[in-house]
Amino acid sequence: MIKIIRNNGRIIVLAGVLIILSSQWAAAESLYEYYTSASAKTLKTETVEMGKELSATFNQKGISSCQQKIDFADYYSNLKKLVLYSSKLATYSEYGKDLRFARDNEVFKGLPEETGATIKSEPQPDRKDFVNKKYGEMKKNVEEEIETYIDLIKLSLDACETLTQNDLSGFAENQKFQDRVVDFKRGKEYRHYLEKRGRLAEKWPLLNARISIQLSLWDPRSASPDDPLINTKIAGAI
């Protein structure tokens, strides 16, 4: 008796599963038939409605605005570094002449020999050897600093160039961001850069050319013969 009940139970469960599967298949089949038989106008209407729902969920304008802020923040940070490092590098434009002058006038003779204690029993080098040694050490240190600044400038330049050449978010056309760069170019750091730019151009012309191109992207654009005589934004507001 128990065996018969169990068998009947299995049959009932199996029947239920078959009903569910058949109903799902029927629904899928009816949905397929609906979309294959619906008119183009109906499908277009439904597509528009679905687009509205997606727009409400994912505000494209908001996403674009956030991406612009991210891209500009990255760009602006590298632009400021670019100006700062360029100013520092420019101070070394005549380092060779400056060091030779110091050597020839024995400016180094007052510098300590080494950081450690000097053994008194050892013979002291004469003044000329001492100055030449200090000249070599200073020259090496300065050249290492120059290489460091050049590497930092190139890193910032690469970042700025990549962002502007592949400006997918359109941050370069955003007036608010343009105004921020204009404000930066009116500041003290940028004035220091302008004061030393000539020295930079004389010693590192290729590097200076890349920097100038990047900075000129934010200069006010000159009027074109194809530009409208009346500002379209003002006309639209009127």
N, C-alpha and C positions, 0 to 999 in steps of 0.2 A: 504493500500500500504506500509506504514511504517512498519507495522507488518510483512508483507511478506519479506521485506528487512532484518529486524532484524533476522527472522528465517533463511533466507539464509546465513546471516553472521555467525550465530552460527554453521550452518552446515559446512561452510568453515573452521572455527576455529577448530571444532571437527575433521574434516578430516585431517587438518594439524597436530594436536596432534597425531592422529592415525598413520600418516605417520612417524612422528619422533620416536614414540615408536616402531613401527614395524622395522624401520631401525636400531635402537639401539639393538633390540632383534636379528635381523638378523646378526648384526656385532658380538654380543656376541656368537651367535650360530656358526658363521663361525670361530671365534677364538677358540671356544671349539673343533670344528671339526678339526681345524688345529693341535692343540696340541695333540689331541687323535690319529690323523692319522700320525703325523710326525714321521720320523725314529729316532732311538736313536742317530745316528750320528748327525742329524740336531739339535736335542735338545741339545746335548753336545756342539756343536759349538756355539749355541746361549747362552748357559750358560756361556761359556768362555768369550764371548764378553760382556755379562752383568757384569761378574766379573771384567773385565778390566775397565768398566765404573765406577763401584762402587769403585774400587781401586783409580781411579783418583779423585773421589769426597772425599772419606774418606781414607786418607793416613794412613794405619795401623801402619807403622813404626813411623810416627810422633806422633800418639796418644800414642803408647807404650812409646816413649821417654819422652813425657810429664808426663805420669803416673809414670815413673821411677823417674823423678825429684821431683814430689810431694811426693812420698813414701820416697825417700831418705832424703828430707828436713825435714820431720816429724821425721824420725829415727835419723838423725844426731843431731837435736835439743835435743832430749831426751837423746841421748848418752852423749852429753856434760854436760847436767844437771846431769846425773847419776854420772859422774866423779867428778863434783864440789860438789854435796851434799855428796858424799861418803868421800871426803877429809875433809869436815866440821864435819861430823859425827864421823870420826876417832879421832878427837881431844878430844872427850868426852869419849874415851874408858876406861880411868881410872878416871873418874870424882868423883867416890865415894872416892877413896883414896886421891885425890887432895883436896876434900872438908874436909875430916876428918883431913888431915894435917893442913889445914888452921884453922879449928876449934880448934885443940889441941894447935896450936901455937898462938891462939888469933889474927889471922889476921883480923877478922871481927870487932874487937873492935873499929876501926876507922871509920866504916861505919855509916851513919846517921840512926837513929831509924826508922822514918817515914818521908814521904815527907811533912806532915803538921807540924804546930808549936806544940811544946811540952809545956804542961801546967807546969809552974815552981813549982806550989804548990803540984803536984803529986809526990809521992816518986819515985826516980829513981831506976830501977832494978839493981841488982848487976852485975858484969862483966860476971860471968858464965852464968847467965840466958840470958843476952843480946847476948852473943856469940852463945849459943845454938839456940836462936830464929833466928838469922841471918843464921846460918847453915841450919836450916829447910827451910827457905825462899829460900836460894840459891839452895838447893837440889831440891826443887819443880820446880823452874824456869829452871834449867838445864834439868831435866827430861822431862819437856814440850817441850824444844827445841829439845831434842833427838827424841821424838815421832814425832815432826814435820818433821825432816829430814828423819826419817824412812818412813813416809808416802809419802814424795816427791820422795824418792828413789824408792819405790815400784810402784808409778805411772809411773815413767820413765821406770822402768824395764818392767812393763806390756806392755807398748807401744812398746818398742824395741823387746820384745819377740814375740808379736803378729805380728809385721811387718816382722820379719825374718822367723817365722814359716809358715806364709801364704804369702810368697813373690810371688804374682801373676804377678807382673811387671818385676821381675828379676833384681831389682836394686842391689842386693848383688853381682851379677856376673859382674856388670859394672866396668871396670878397672878404669875409671875416678873417680868413687865414692870410690873405694878401696883406691886409691891414696890419696884422701882427708882424709880418716880416718887414714891412715898411717902418714900423715903430722900432724894431730891432736895429735897422740900418740907420736910425737916427741916434742911437745910443752911444755910450762911451766906448764900449768894446769895439764897435765897428769903426769909430773914429780913429782909434789906435791902429787898427788894421790898415785904414786908408793912409795913415801917416807913413807906414812902413811898406806899403805895397810896391813902391818903386824898387826898393832893395830886394824884395822877393822876386820881382819880375826879372831883375838883372841877373840874379844868381840861379834861380830855378824857373826859367821861362815857361817850360811845358806845364809844370805844376801850376804856375800862376794862371796860365791860359784856361786850364780846366776849372779853376776856382772862379775866375772872372765870368765864365760862361754860366756857371751855376747861380752866381749872384745876380747876373743880368736878367735871369728869367723872371725876377720879381720887380724889375724896373717898370715904370709906367709905359704903356705901349703908345707909340706915336700914331697919330691919326692916319687912316688909310683912305685913298680916294673912293674905295667901295663902301666906307662906313656911312650910315645915314646921317643927314644933317641934323636931325632931331633925335635926341636920346630916346630910345624906344621905351625905357623904363619910366621916364618922365611922362612921355606921351600916353602910356598905358594908365598911369596914375591919374592923369587929367581926364 
